[in-house]
């Protein structure tokens, strides 16, 4: 079978409005013959491409990225998938191996690693070449695709040709997705893809955060190029060549009629006449795409208004002094029990609590209102679903609890069996169809890398490997966003800037939609409106000391979405990255908030990136401050949004530590991150405990480190680290209630068995210890409420819950990650429960809460509260605990946890069992170095 199916007889069938239902089985079967002999867009060529000589990994580099490399599908392929579940070639061939690790890790050996991962060696053996294409008829670049996964291996003899090939390959694999996200970045998704409430929420979430005009996007390109000398000029040339490749594929697929079928289903192309257009890409599209990715994964901070509201609630209940003490204990800015990535005791102070805060602008009680984003709703934009999506989008944008994903396990060669470092790492970017990331190998002048890149930004590999080194990242979340209170003057749309009454800049976007085959949402429209100041977009209105203010958010990467291209260019340059030090130098050029990890044959390294602004003395980054010169970032220029930033040496960094772990936990001592929850229990502990044990024993191998990751991926953090203490309280006296006793037995047995959410056998779709899992899922929110609300009071308990969600179990649909997304247990009150229960038990607690909460601090009353809530939880049925959603029926526990490849196009995939692990993942151990 060819890799994808271009124009066929089925392509010529006009598609009615409801395509999932419009073709009966008979009518589809009548067309199958035409589909079995499709035209091919390029004949496979013989190739003698051999494994690359510049590969120093010795066959010990592996990777995986579900569901599959091919993210494009013609109309015919979409219809076959919808009707019969037939998958285009390479659309989901990495999903099975990825899923199987959950059950196969227990017997994993080094020899079996590539049963669950791809061989990530450079090049393609001649007998494994599926196709060889000269994109656009060029003679300076070849795209070779391998038989097993269809990954493009791009080899160019010129820099232009190489990048042209990268753009062409990206469009081959992700054209529709790239088009979707360039519209998301511009706040124009609904007009392009349809008015579904999810589309409304998506465009609102990102445009609120980055409301750029076309001129703003171009300015960012101009500044990034101007400020980076020869590398800037090279980046511009690379980007233009990349776009030329994308557009060449658009033209070829349009004339050949093998473009993605979603263009027909959304009304952009006609399946009979081929009328309609697929707009060419332009360079500003790349900035729009980058703004989405940066906002999703690399913009730590925000939440200062929510912080202020919870502080005021604490002070209202306890008084200013004691209330502040209570607030600080829950904030855990620098908790001594927090797991650290740099664990050698080195201190990296950042965003610390000042001795005496200066310039704070806390709102008057009850005065805060969120700035509206959406106006003039018509039709389906005015439904309850639409307004609900808007509320969710706003909450997601304005919280500090952003999607913090990805993990890393890196062990020094001193503790491995071979003497070479080993790394198992990758980003958790969620699960989508097609996937946000795509794999590629790129080899050309000044370029030598293989790995993953975000679709539409793949002129360079962003996470992957070079000739003799690999690198990866996790979201770090340090605070690069501050909230300023701008004092209003004249009216609600003017503010004081350095004493001058200045007009706000209004930016608008009007979107409208009508039903299509792909999205039957009724016609509707709305207008998005953002007021911008020199201190960033307006997010809230309030009064401070009776003065009317607007709260704005200023992000150091705002108007600098393109700047990080230089760092990625360096990572792909074999003449630049040659050592841990040069690696750290490269990632210093990335202004998004990430933790970066490195491994070669002899060394490991870590660096925390991001433009960390130098704040004025006395400014507390946790709260809003007055928009006055005295409290601005040092040397801040509002015209360019540049400032003084902390030097590289002040960022957490390390070379050759015994091991590194990261799962969005605290980076280092005294380094405060914006999200709450860096306390005694964090999902980073799941990695820390396992890797520390491996390192202590020595002889670490690729398989043993992968096993450690896979074991943590099935662990229930609450059950592993908190439940034993809860049971200790309950068992401090004999349990007489039979319902509670039975629940305690089930929970205890689960803990003894390892506290995993794991199938009874591969593919069973039923958990071992299912009752215990159900009980804890039901019990956790009940016990947290019973433990803390009586002491805190409802107002403060609610305010703290707005700062940090109570729970993030795999089946939870709330929180920044959402249901069926894999990533779990990042945000929750596990540390609070742990510290409080230990205090009640009389155990030692470092950095404890300011008082005891469970049962008012007495063991017997605490036990009563736990038993009462446990009995209630045990009595809840599976249908009550797992109420069902658009993916699962009520009561289906496995399904409620399962990972769903969320459709961003026309191809659907099956559910896989829950794992809490990176989406794209590498396992690497280099044997030599240049």
MARGU-662905 format. One record per residue (C-alpha): y, z, x. Coordinates in steps of 0.001 Angstrom, whole numbers, plus 500000, padded with zeros to 6 digits. Layout:
residues N
YZX...
end
This chain:
residues 930
500000500000500000503501499308501293505781502216501830507994501538498822507986499084495974510925496661495738511770494523492740508817493766490457508318492646486891508818496235485774512201496353487478513297493618485115512498495603482005515672496975480480515308500725480307515971502333476895517925505537476510515030507993476665512926506790479549510380509656479691509247508740476177510085505100475748506971503530477255503608504284475725500513504277477895499480500836476717502787499223477513502799500715480998499204499707481617500118496157480713502506496131483636500294497757486253498964494468487577502456493437488552502975496714490312499838496469492405501145493475494324504771494293495026507094492388497238507768494084500556511226494443501993510080494038505601506701493125506998505033495629509244505124494412512816502679494990515597503997497502518078502811498895521345505192501836521159503654504594523248504298508314523288507612508852524997507646509732528677510646512039528180508640514548526111508077517849527888506362519688525038502843518648525962501809518021522385502752521577521398505760520836519208505119520728515476507233520616512332507017520331508544509454519413505759508158519250502186507791517487499894507868514263501949509984511899503976510488509252501309513231510359498935514002506966497444512119505377494557512613502118492702512820502042488935509179500970488772508076503892490929510087506365488877508524505125485653505024505344487092505730508857488309507104509950484958504210508454483022501221509050485305502377511313488109501891508552490683503835509289493855505536506714496075504135506601499588505237509564501689507055511203498784504929514368498881502428514123501707503945517138503470503817519328500365500081519998500491499916521110504142502995523268503634501470524925500576498083525422502221499399527706504948499606530535502407495833530649502181494965529162505558497023531324507903494386534046508164492044531772510131494755529843511971494172528866515597496317526810517943493951523897517396494506524049513624498305524248513631498693520564512853496508520979509791499606522627508321502369520969510363503194517516511726502863516552515357506530516510516432505973514721519717508390511972520646507376508411519863504561506850517850501204505799519288500639502071518833497692502611516506499821504911514306502666502467513649503006501734509934506029499472510215508644498302512662511986497135511340515046495590512962517685496847510511520237494229509530518457491774511829519895493565514847518285493202518259519578496476519692517714498924517454514259499344515960513080501717513235509393502524513639507680504530510915504424506350511515501411506076509238500913509777508565504355510838507308506607507775507309509183509500509511511663507045511082511653506856514858514920505139515760515216503587519199518342501771520301519467500024523448523143500488522540524903503531521143526262501532518214522860500088517379521196503477517562523627505033515108523513501960512893519765502440512735520186506120511882522423505212508960520070502499507764517064504845507930518972507579506102519778505190503271516175504015503157515052507595502602517900509341500775520474506892499409520576508340495899520769511926497153523545511036499588525468509424496750524984512487494556526313514862497172529318512809498192530300513095494530529531516822494475531822517300497458534621515490495651534080517357492386533025514149490635529319514640489968529435514584486163531257511278486023528671509829488385525356511374487349525893512809483860527303515835482109524303518174482131525470521772482328523781522119485731525829519175487025528993520740485645528240524027487383527394522323490674530586520327490973532689523306489894531067525613492445531871523400495386535199521983494320536572525482493725535714526273497313536970523024498853539482521276496532540338518449498888542279515297498196541306512026499836544205512512502240542861515965503141539478514482504002541034511850506255543290514410507922540261516464508873538724513451510569541931512623512394542354516179513656538738516568514755538937513360516759542345514082518231541372517558519413538128516636521167538993513954523678536267511493524655533654513305522607535871513049519581536267509322520053532507508968520502531897510952517322534192508612515399532421505556516793529032507100515957530108507904512416531440504401511821528244502818513147526205505176510974528191504182507897527759500503508764524006501080508735524137502834505364526164500024503861523889497364505321520973498970503498522977499192500285523665495464500465520081494584501374518531496770498675520995495510496093520350491842496779516619492496497121516634494737494035514729497587495648517570500117495447516846503589494002515999503399490318518345506255489466521211503771489646519725502004486640518878505191484776522424506513485152524028503261484073525397502058487401523111499017487640521514496737485058517771496276485529517789492724484103520963491098485409521469493380488426525072493758487289526907496811488524527661498139491960526545500753494425529716501746496193529788501457499943530131504661501928533293505433503857533960507927506565535638510455504286532348510662502367530842512382505397533488515101505252532857515584501532529154515952502287529845518366505139531993520543502884529036521010500529526598521925503294529047524227505024529832525990501775526136526408500966524938527754504287527733528361506778530731530095505205530381533838505498532883536115503829534789536483500623534257539099497961537308541160498915538501541458495318535081542674494174535133545132497064538519546404495936537303546825492363534288548896493410536442551006495755538877551708492927535960552641490658534641555041493314538063556592493818538538556893490067535338558890489749535457561008492884539075560978494006540499558959496875538920560800499793535449561402498409535428558085496559536170556226499777533373558124501486530938557163498719532048553528498912531608553375502671528113554846502447527038552098500061528814549398502060526706550125505191529102548305507506527372549468510649524194551193509556522341552768512496518984552038510853519650548317510308517350545841512022519214543848514705518732540428516242520275541546519560518401544836519874519150545841523459521982548140522394524804545788523367527841546132521112529869543242519663532623544801517536533947542561514774535518543246511368535164546959511961536796549584509788540273550359511186541313553951511759544299553424509485544313550365507259547487548293507226548760545870504613546142546553501960546967545038498574544584546693496133545058545614492510546347547869489788543542549099487573542588546603484901544966543907486093542556541464487744541796538175485983539885535270487463541873532069487874540552529441485440539181526273486974538301524191483915540772523046481264540886520646478312537192520728477495535968518116475011532571517363473528529585518760475416531899520376477961532807522941475322529256524109474534527967527568475333525680526113478014528633524440479707530853527521479695527924529614480917527395527230483819531080527556484672530859531351484738527811531255487001529462528764489347532562530925489650530548534072490339528512532266493002531616530947494726533554534199494769530856536639495873530103537652499445526375537527498579526093533861499425522918531922499977521822533394503245518573531828504188516333530814507091514313532777509614513423532739513275510765534326515475511214533705519212509167535373521953509866535348525675507245533829527979506766537254529522504766538245526443502874535017525670499398533983526730500697530888528540503774532396530130505957529945528196508273531009525358507139530365521793509322529867518743508561529600515044511818528930513233513655526943510618516171526905507766515429527958504199517479525344502384515710525580499044513291523088497539514468519828496069513151516387495207514246514664497276514770517319499906518318517987501170517070517593504726515307514591506223513305514094509397514012511533512090513661510837515774516638509258517464516520507778520979519399505850522491522159506054525084523241509711525178520891510627522317517370512048522481516149514295519693513743514724516806514134517008513829515918517532510554519388516623509373521137516880506048520980513594504202524119511599504811524955513541507982522051512373510126523949510555512823522656513479514897519636515755514556521014519076513376517918521261513741515026520249515928514083519423519471515354517600522522513364516421525494512519519882526826514075522329524382514132523173520681516795524830518600517214526176515091519602528261513005519804530943510361522769531795508152524732534640509732527371535600507171530022537192509371533403537263507670535547534175508254537166534340504795540046536652503930541826537313500668545621537431500598547878538772497865550753536314497542553704537780495681554877535536492867558474534482492373560320532432489760557142531905487695553345532022488042553297528914490209555692529888492977555087532481495685556880534087498566556081532596501951557938534397504730560650535297502265561088531833500782560098531062497191557586528224497608555899526028495019552128526051494793550372522728495231548395521694492142545253519635492708543424518171489709540215516340488990539426514879485532535801514034484784534192512463481751530676511377480922528529509799478243524777509831477594522528507810479894518809507293480146518606509906482879520894512438481225521186512485477461523970515071477440526467514154474746529796512714475763532351515139477072535127515679479561537241518303481259539919518728483838539509520910486926542685522377488320543290524411491464546574525817492718546755525871496498549007527914498740549426528055502473547024531008502284544370528962500520543382528308496896544258530801494157541156532625492915542530535593490917545726536889489325546647540592489294549416543083489824549769545271492890552088548231492478553442546504489399554239543244491248552623540059490000550418538456492662547907535688493081544869536440495223544004533501497493541071532934499809541612531585503298538564530355505211538776529550508910536672526413508348538904525301505461540348521888506357537951521849509324534718520623507743534404517831510327534916519918513456531268520914513948530239517330514633531024517876518314528516520707518666525759518658517059526599515708519273526144517948522298522801519273521047521491515695520893522740514809524375520043515289527048522695515141529743524527518096528186521895520602527077519764521462530074519598525266529956520231528316527790523835528413528957524578524804528095522879525313524735525168528246524004528147526161525076527151523404522651526801525630519596530122527305520383531611524072519064530128524684515600532638526464513383530231527424510603528665530883510522525159530486511927522752532266514248521425529744516769518128530080518650516784528180521641513508527874523530512421525790526498509492526182528900511009529185530680513877530627528676515020531730525243518553532196524000520640533213521015524254532657519974526220533460516819528639530640515948531724530463513770535486530513514116536019534253513820539753534784513288541559537472515250543036539709512575546229541679512866545842545254514054544911547564511204543806544860508774540559545764507043538597542560506402536857544177503443539916544152501165542842541951500132545968542207502260549556541203501649550469537616502452553072538610505004553499537596508626552501541041509889549029540754508343548224537114509001545612535962511482547075536014514964548837532753515893547967531264512535549466527829511813549327527110508063549914523399508610546622522962510444544927526214509375544275527133512981544560530557514577543392532606517506539648533132517401537473535688519094536176534378522448532543533304522869531723536461524815532680538529521753530110536755519578526613538243519585524716536340522243521757536840524516519483535090526979515827535987527552515619539090525380511966540128524927512004538650521434514422537623518697513985537826514974516429536772512303516204536634508555519916536871507766519947540461508981522622542184511058523234540362514328524106543201516663525508546687516894529073547002515524529096543417514228529909543628510532528776540875508206530351540121504845527330540503502534526256543981501535522771545273502212522387545508505995520698548889505842517420550601506617515315548161504600516009544446504926513717541483504823514351541155508545512136544228508914509183542136507746509572539991510865510670542796513190507626544949512504505166542104513029506747540515516094507348543852517785503655544653517380502649541272518820504954541660521809503656545165522505500110543810522636501078540749524706499293537426524853501259535896521986500195532379520992501627529735518707499058530585516080499570534348516262503335533994515913502878531547513042500499534024511406503144536735511683505649534486509912503144533478507253502092537080506639505718538138506153506178535143503858503766536645501327504961540237501623506768542072498856509487543907500776509791546633498155506068547279498182505712547274501952508727549371502927509850551395499885506931551844497502504989554235499779507942556648499704508254556390495925504570557171495589504998560107497943507504561641495514505264561013492527502220562405494302504071565545495404502410567093492354499310566143490395499901563265488018498593564280484599499712561352482453496817558890482300499049555807482021501080556836485028497981557839486989496426554426486396499650552728487503499834554869490636496259553938491523496978550238491122500154550450493190498444552498495903495567550042496098498034547184496443499838548913499307496503549551501013495596545882500593498802544836502368501377544601499577501178540789499382501898538439496511498897536266497306496471534195495289492934535502494850491811532240496447493509529002497359494670527253494211493584530014491813497120530404490445496433534090489964497438536965492219495208539614493659496579542992492530498316541181489673498754544332487577500370546213490432502761543338491055503665543207487381504257546947487308506556546930490342508486543928489062509092545801485819509651549171487454512182548285490130515264547680487957514351550647485754513905553057488635517095551935490380519104552472487215517502555870486561518002556906490176521651555968490616523487555472487331523499559157486277525206560169489512527484557178489979528396556728486348528165553438484509531431551949485788530746552542489460527061551614489153528096548310487582530760547707490209528299548283493053525820545983491302528491543277491405528741543772495156524986543728495701522371542626493152519723545217492283516786542960492978515783539527494213512079539224493565510502535748493657510629535442489872514238536652489537516518534025488044519650536000488894521414536261492217522615533537494560519189532014495140517767531765491627514212531380490395511523529112491874513470528839495120511063530599497485513685532639499319513449536234498088514232539861498955517485539218500786519747540991498322518708544226496653519065547988496582515969548650498690517927550329501463519742552591499006516477553623497366514833554145500742517596556344502124517996558334498923514274558993498443513871560042502062516804562414501676515282563930498543511986564349500413513850566184503152513161563542505779515583562534508522518045559812507528520579558211509845523602556763508092522557558202504759524350557921501443527150560401500901525033562434498483521560562580496935521188560680493675517597560688492492517232563565490055520544564975491178518985565615494585516046567778493512512492566613494157511126567697490768513867565991488761513605562878490923509849562829490315510425563122486575512783560145486622510331558035488596507385558960486392509313558279483207510426554827484322507008554025485794505360554801482480507794552505480691507189549737483237503419550056483027503617549563479281505460546259479509503336543176479039503303540217481384505151538211478750507912540821478728508169540984482514507929537196482952509595535814479816509189532162480701511706529429481452511962525666481566509113525632484095506716528317482911505285529834479775505882533518479075503469535826480864502477533388483615503055535562486678502026533020489298504167530328487727507158532665487473506999533100491263506053529526492079508203527176494099509554524158492253510941521095493966514102520879491858514631517277490835517769515607492116516375512194491294513643510563489237510514511699491124508806514948490151506338517077492115503933519828491238504545523535491734503277525309494831502417528941495401505196531294496423506006531633500104509141533177501558509538530886504568511742528122505949511819524796504156511909522884507437509991524705510125509139524178513765506379525683515924507128524992519583505890525889523052507116523725525936504897523284528964507453521909531432511114521155532021513141518392533578
end
